Amino acid sequence: MEEQPRKDREWERWPGRKPPDEGLRHRLRGLFAPTGEDEDDLETMIARRGLELEARTEQLAGTISDLERREEQTRRLRNAVEEMLRHGSAELDERHAALSALAAELGARDDRLTAAEHDLQERKRELGAVELRRGAVERAERALAAREASLEQVAAQLAERERRADGAGRLLLVHREKSESEPERTGMSPAPVAAAEHILFVPGTRYSISVASGPAPAPGTEIEHDGIRYRVARAGRSPLPGDARNCAYLEILASPAAAS
């Protein structure tokens, strides 16, 4: 089995091992040692590199200064922006509070407007009811005026009938007196009175004579004939010539038109 060669320093100092050739080392070092021209070029290069490094250092210093300036500007801008944001936030809070107050006021106005509209509707309904009542009153007044006019017309007709009845009554009395005096002059007795029926002398637009059964009613008696109420004004002989029946002379109490 072969042993691996040792590479540590102890192997180099092993007894019996020869030191390395110093001359070879000097020759190799001489190959890499710089000459005079190389030394000038190296110094020039170092100087140039130094100038470049200084320029680069100045450039870096300017860059750093520019960065510091920009950082300062950025800091000022950030502070300004933060200040603006604070002011803007405060202004927004104020505007929000103002808008809230305005919204509350608008809500109150809306409530008042709704109440006013409700009140207006109530007044319109009340006014409509008043108008309806006034219309009903006006119609009632017109109906009352028409009724009064009708009553006045009926009263005028009744007055005319009474006037005619008075004239007819006087004529009947004259005629009756003549008829009663004629039998005395001729010596004839009147026909016997038939109590089974009597005559009704009925006033109206034109006077009429009707025959009714039974004896004639007494004066002041109220009777109904053809749907009209009458009172017996007086009782007497029949106005017909040669008629011995009794006659009841009537006057109108109330007619259907007057009762309505």
SESENU-904032 format. One record per residue (C-alpha): residue number from 1; residue in one letter; x, y, z. Coordinates in Angstrom, 2 decimals. Layout:
! residues N
{rec NUM, A, {X, Y, Z}}
...
//
This chain:
! residues 260
{rec 1, M, {0.00, 0.00, 0.00}}
{rec 2, E, {1.46, 3.26, -1.12}}
{rec 3, E, {1.61, 6.19, 1.33}}
{rec 4, Q, {0.18, 9.56, 0.31}}
{rec 5, P, {2.80, 12.35, 0.23}}
{rec 6, R, {2.35, 14.90, 3.02}}
{rec 7, K, {1.86, 18.53, 2.06}}
{rec 8, D, {2.19, 20.28, 5.41}}
{rec 9, R, {5.11, 22.27, 6.68}}
{rec 10, E, {6.38, 19.52, 8.85}}
{rec 11, W, {7.24, 17.49, 5.81}}
{rec 12, E, {9.37, 20.29, 4.45}}
{rec 13, R, {11.37, 20.38, 7.68}}
{rec 14, W, {11.82, 16.66, 7.72}}
{rec 15, P, {15.36, 15.66, 8.48}}
{rec 16, G, {17.28, 14.89, 5.34}}
{rec 17, R, {15.13, 17.08, 3.08}}
{rec 18, K, {17.08, 19.79, 1.17}}
{rec 19, P, {15.90, 23.44, 1.26}}
{rec 20, P, {14.62, 24.94, -2.01}}
{rec 21, D, {16.93, 26.69, -4.36}}
{rec 22, E, {17.09, 30.38, -3.35}}
{rec 23, G, {18.58, 31.39, -6.64}}
{rec 24, L, {15.62, 30.13, -8.52}}
{rec 25, R, {13.41, 32.22, -6.37}}
{rec 26, H, {15.41, 35.36, -7.03}}
{rec 27, R, {15.30, 34.75, -10.76}}
{rec 28, L, {11.57, 34.30, -10.70}}
{rec 29, R, {11.14, 37.42, -8.61}}
{rec 30, G, {13.23, 39.33, -11.10}}
{rec 31, L, {10.99, 38.31, -13.92}}
{rec 32, F, {8.03, 39.93, -12.20}}
{rec 33, A, {9.75, 42.95, -10.72}}
{rec 34, P, {8.86, 46.25, -12.53}}
{rec 35, T, {11.43, 48.20, -14.44}}
{rec 36, G, {11.88, 52.02, -14.43}}
{rec 37, E, {9.54, 52.70, -17.28}}
{rec 38, D, {7.01, 50.38, -15.76}}
{rec 39, E, {7.28, 52.32, -12.54}}
{rec 40, D, {6.51, 55.62, -14.37}}
{rec 41, D, {3.56, 54.10, -16.13}}
{rec 42, L, {2.34, 52.69, -12.86}}
{rec 43, E, {2.63, 56.06, -11.13}}
{rec 44, T, {0.86, 57.74, -14.03}}
{rec 45, M, {-1.83, 55.13, -13.92}}
{rec 46, I, {-2.12, 55.49, -10.16}}
{rec 47, A, {-2.30, 59.29, -10.50}}
{rec 48, R, {-4.92, 58.97, -13.22}}
{rec 49, R, {-6.79, 56.47, -11.12}}
{rec 50, G, {-6.53, 58.85, -8.18}}
{rec 51, L, {-7.92, 61.69, -10.25}}
{rec 52, E, {-10.69, 59.45, -11.46}}
{rec 53, L, {-11.37, 58.39, -7.89}}
{rec 54, E, {-11.43, 62.03, -6.76}}
{rec 55, A, {-13.75, 62.96, -9.62}}
{rec 56, R, {-15.88, 59.98, -8.77}}
{rec 57, T, {-15.77, 60.98, -5.13}}
{rec 58, E, {-16.81, 64.54, -6.00}}
{rec 59, Q, {-19.54, 63.15, -8.21}}
{rec 60, L, {-20.68, 60.87, -5.43}}
{rec 61, A, {-20.53, 63.79, -3.00}}
{rec 62, G, {-22.64, 65.88, -5.42}}
{rec 63, T, {-25.02, 62.98, -5.82}}
{rec 64, I, {-25.21, 62.57, -2.08}}
{rec 65, S, {-25.79, 66.32, -1.68}}
{rec 66, D, {-28.44, 66.17, -4.39}}
{rec 67, L, {-30.03, 63.20, -2.69}}
{rec 68, E, {-29.94, 65.02, 0.64}}
{rec 69, R, {-31.49, 68.07, -1.00}}
{rec 70, R, {-34.11, 65.94, -2.63}}
{rec 71, E, {-34.70, 64.16, 0.65}}
{rec 72, E, {-35.13, 67.53, 2.35}}
{rec 73, Q, {-37.52, 68.63, -0.40}}
{rec 74, T, {-39.33, 65.35, -0.09}}
{rec 75, R, {-39.55, 65.80, 3.66}}
{rec 76, R, {-40.87, 69.35, 3.24}}
{rec 77, L, {-43.31, 68.16, 0.60}}
{rec 78, R, {-44.40, 65.32, 2.87}}
{rec 79, N, {-44.88, 67.77, 5.73}}
{rec 80, A, {-46.80, 70.11, 3.42}}
{rec 81, V, {-48.94, 67.24, 2.16}}
{rec 82, E, {-49.59, 66.08, 5.72}}
{rec 83, E, {-50.51, 69.64, 6.68}}
{rec 84, M, {-52.80, 69.89, 3.66}}
{rec 85, L, {-54.34, 66.55, 4.56}}
{rec 86, R, {-54.91, 67.74, 8.13}}
{rec 87, H, {-56.48, 70.96, 6.89}}
{rec 88, G, {-58.47, 69.03, 4.29}}
{rec 89, S, {-59.67, 66.55, 6.91}}
{rec 90, A, {-60.70, 69.38, 9.23}}
{rec 91, E, {-62.46, 71.16, 6.35}}
{rec 92, L, {-64.17, 67.93, 5.35}}
{rec 93, D, {-65.30, 67.45, 8.95}}
{rec 94, E, {-66.68, 70.99, 8.98}}
{rec 95, R, {-68.42, 70.47, 5.65}}
{rec 96, H, {-69.78, 67.13, 6.84}}
{rec 97, A, {-71.13, 68.81, 9.97}}
{rec 98, A, {-72.62, 71.62, 7.84}}
{rec 99, L, {-74.18, 69.06, 5.49}}
{rec 100, S, {-75.59, 67.14, 8.46}}
{rec 101, A, {-77.10, 70.36, 9.85}}
{rec 102, L, {-78.47, 71.22, 6.40}}
{rec 103, A, {-79.94, 67.72, 6.05}}
{rec 104, A, {-81.58, 68.08, 9.46}}
{rec 105, E, {-82.99, 71.48, 8.49}}
{rec 106, L, {-84.26, 70.08, 5.18}}
{rec 107, G, {-85.89, 67.20, 7.07}}
{rec 108, A, {-87.58, 69.68, 9.41}}
{rec 109, R, {-88.74, 71.76, 6.43}}
{rec 110, D, {-90.05, 68.60, 4.76}}
{rec 111, D, {-91.98, 67.72, 7.91}}
{rec 112, R, {-93.42, 71.25, 8.09}}
{rec 113, L, {-94.32, 71.09, 4.39}}
{rec 114, T, {-96.02, 67.73, 4.89}}
{rec 115, A, {-97.98, 69.12, 7.85}}
{rec 116, A, {-98.93, 72.21, 5.79}}
{rec 117, E, {-100.09, 70.01, 2.90}}
{rec 118, H, {-102.15, 67.91, 5.31}}
{rec 119, D, {-103.66, 71.08, 6.79}}
{rec 120, L, {-104.38, 72.35, 3.27}}
{rec 121, Q, {-106.12, 69.10, 2.36}}
{rec 122, E, {-108.20, 69.32, 5.55}}
{rec 123, R, {-109.14, 72.91, 4.73}}
{rec 124, K, {-110.04, 71.90, 1.18}}
{rec 125, R, {-112.29, 69.16, 2.52}}
{rec 126, E, {-113.86, 71.57, 4.99}}
{rec 127, L, {-114.31, 74.13, 2.21}}
{rec 128, G, {-115.87, 71.46, 0.02}}
{rec 129, A, {-118.26, 70.55, 2.83}}
{rec 130, V, {-119.11, 74.25, 3.30}}
{rec 131, E, {-119.69, 74.59, -0.44}}
{rec 132, L, {-121.95, 71.55, -0.38}}
{rec 133, R, {-123.88, 72.95, 2.58}}
{rec 134, R, {-124.12, 76.33, 0.89}}
{rec 135, G, {-125.38, 74.65, -2.28}}
{rec 136, A, {-127.94, 72.73, -0.26}}
{rec 137, V, {-129.02, 75.94, 1.48}}
{rec 138, E, {-129.28, 77.74, -1.86}}
{rec 139, R, {-131.35, 74.89, -3.29}}
{rec 140, A, {-133.54, 74.93, -0.18}}
{rec 141, E, {-133.93, 78.71, -0.53}}
{rec 142, R, {-134.89, 78.35, -4.18}}
{rec 143, A, {-137.34, 75.58, -3.31}}
{rec 144, L, {-138.74, 77.73, -0.48}}
{rec 145, A, {-139.08, 80.70, -2.82}}
{rec 146, A, {-140.86, 78.49, -5.37}}
{rec 147, R, {-143.06, 77.15, -2.57}}
{rec 148, E, {-143.87, 80.68, -1.43}}
{rec 149, A, {-144.66, 81.68, -5.01}}
{rec 150, S, {-146.88, 78.60, -5.35}}
{rec 151, L, {-148.58, 79.38, -2.04}}
{rec 152, E, {-149.13, 82.98, -3.11}}
{rec 153, Q, {-150.63, 81.72, -6.37}}
{rec 154, V, {-152.84, 79.29, -4.45}}
{rec 155, A, {-153.83, 82.10, -2.06}}
{rec 156, A, {-154.71, 84.30, -5.02}}
{rec 157, Q, {-156.76, 81.47, -6.52}}
{rec 158, L, {-158.50, 80.90, -3.18}}
{rec 159, A, {-159.23, 84.61, -2.87}}
{rec 160, E, {-160.64, 84.59, -6.39}}
{rec 161, R, {-162.72, 81.51, -5.59}}
{rec 162, E, {-163.99, 83.07, -2.39}}
{rec 163, R, {-164.91, 86.19, -4.32}}
{rec 164, R, {-166.72, 84.08, -6.88}}
{rec 165, A, {-168.31, 81.99, -4.12}}
{rec 166, D, {-169.61, 85.11, -2.44}}
{rec 167, G, {-171.07, 86.30, -5.75}}
{rec 168, A, {-172.53, 82.87, -6.47}}
{rec 169, G, {-173.92, 82.68, -2.94}}
{rec 170, R, {-175.68, 85.96, -3.31}}
{rec 171, L, {-177.10, 84.83, -6.65}}
{rec 172, L, {-178.24, 81.57, -5.08}}
{rec 173, L, {-179.90, 83.43, -2.23}}
{rec 174, V, {-181.71, 85.65, -4.68}}
{rec 175, H, {-182.71, 82.62, -6.73}}
{rec 176, R, {-183.83, 80.77, -3.60}}
{rec 177, E, {-185.90, 83.68, -2.44}}
{rec 178, K, {-187.53, 83.80, -5.83}}
{rec 179, S, {-188.15, 80.05, -5.81}}
{rec 180, E, {-189.63, 80.20, -2.33}}
{rec 181, S, {-191.88, 83.12, -3.25}}
{rec 182, E, {-193.19, 81.42, -6.41}}
{rec 183, P, {-195.18, 78.65, -4.64}}
{rec 184, E, {-196.78, 81.26, -2.42}}
{rec 185, R, {-197.89, 83.23, -5.49}}
{rec 186, T, {-199.08, 80.18, -7.36}}
{rec 187, G, {-200.63, 78.54, -4.28}}
{rec 188, M, {-198.57, 75.35, -4.86}}
{rec 189, S, {-196.83, 73.51, -2.00}}
{rec 190, P, {-193.15, 72.55, -2.39}}
{rec 191, A, {-192.18, 69.00, -3.11}}
{rec 192, P, {-191.53, 66.89, -0.07}}
{rec 193, V, {-187.95, 66.80, 1.17}}
{rec 194, A, {-186.25, 63.48, 0.57}}
{rec 195, A, {-183.91, 62.78, 3.49}}
{rec 196, A, {-182.29, 59.88, 1.61}}
{rec 197, E, {-179.96, 62.28, -0.28}}
{rec 198, H, {-178.83, 65.89, -0.35}}
{rec 199, I, {-177.01, 68.33, -2.65}}
{rec 200, L, {-173.41, 69.50, -2.28}}
{rec 201, F, {-172.55, 72.94, -3.64}}
{rec 202, V, {-168.73, 72.51, -4.24}}
{rec 203, P, {-166.49, 75.53, -4.93}}
{rec 204, G, {-163.49, 75.25, -7.28}}
{rec 205, T, {-162.23, 76.66, -10.55}}
{rec 206, R, {-165.88, 76.44, -11.50}}
{rec 207, Y, {-168.65, 75.73, -9.03}}
{rec 208, S, {-170.18, 72.30, -9.27}}
{rec 209, I, {-173.18, 70.53, -7.79}}
{rec 210, S, {-172.97, 66.94, -6.55}}
{rec 211, V, {-175.52, 64.56, -5.07}}
{rec 212, A, {-174.62, 62.77, -1.81}}
{rec 213, S, {-176.53, 60.14, 0.09}}
{rec 214, G, {-178.07, 60.75, 3.50}}
{rec 215, P, {-179.24, 63.96, 5.12}}
{rec 216, A, {-177.32, 67.20, 4.60}}
{rec 217, P, {-174.55, 67.82, 7.20}}
{rec 218, A, {-174.93, 70.62, 9.70}}
{rec 219, P, {-173.06, 73.92, 9.27}}
{rec 220, G, {-169.44, 73.76, 10.56}}
{rec 221, T, {-169.11, 70.07, 9.74}}
{rec 222, E, {-165.87, 69.07, 7.92}}
{rec 223, I, {-166.15, 66.59, 5.08}}
{rec 224, E, {-163.89, 65.23, 2.35}}
{rec 225, H, {-164.92, 65.26, -1.27}}
{rec 226, D, {-162.73, 64.10, -4.19}}
{rec 227, G, {-159.64, 64.11, -1.95}}
{rec 228, I, {-160.18, 67.73, -0.73}}
{rec 229, R, {-161.20, 68.80, 2.74}}
{rec 230, Y, {-164.26, 71.10, 2.98}}
{rec 231, R, {-166.28, 72.76, 5.73}}
{rec 232, V, {-170.03, 73.22, 5.52}}
{rec 233, A, {-170.54, 76.97, 5.50}}
{rec 234, R, {-174.31, 76.80, 5.69}}
{rec 235, A, {-177.20, 74.51, 4.85}}
{rec 236, G, {-180.34, 75.39, 2.89}}
{rec 237, R, {-182.67, 74.48, 0.07}}
{rec 238, S, {-181.32, 73.12, -3.19}}
{rec 239, P, {-180.50, 75.86, -5.75}}
{rec 240, L, {-182.11, 73.79, -8.49}}
{rec 241, P, {-185.59, 74.92, -9.48}}
{rec 242, G, {-188.34, 72.68, -8.09}}
{rec 243, D, {-185.80, 70.59, -6.06}}
{rec 244, A, {-186.91, 70.15, -2.44}}
{rec 245, R, {-183.68, 68.44, -1.29}}
{rec 246, N, {-181.47, 70.15, 1.21}}
{rec 247, C, {-178.11, 71.61, 0.06}}
{rec 248, A, {-174.81, 71.94, 1.91}}
{rec 249, Y, {-172.76, 74.93, 0.76}}
{rec 250, L, {-169.06, 74.05, 1.14}}
{rec 251, E, {-165.82, 76.02, 1.54}}
{rec 252, I, {-162.31, 74.69, 0.96}}
{rec 253, L, {-160.15, 73.87, 3.97}}
{rec 254, A, {-157.02, 72.38, 2.31}}
{rec 255, S, {-156.14, 71.03, -1.11}}
{rec 256, P, {-153.41, 68.44, -1.90}}
{rec 257, A, {-151.23, 71.13, -3.54}}
{rec 258, A, {-151.52, 73.42, -0.51}}
{rec 259, A, {-150.84, 70.52, 1.91}}
{rec 260, S, {-147.59, 69.62, 0.08}}
//
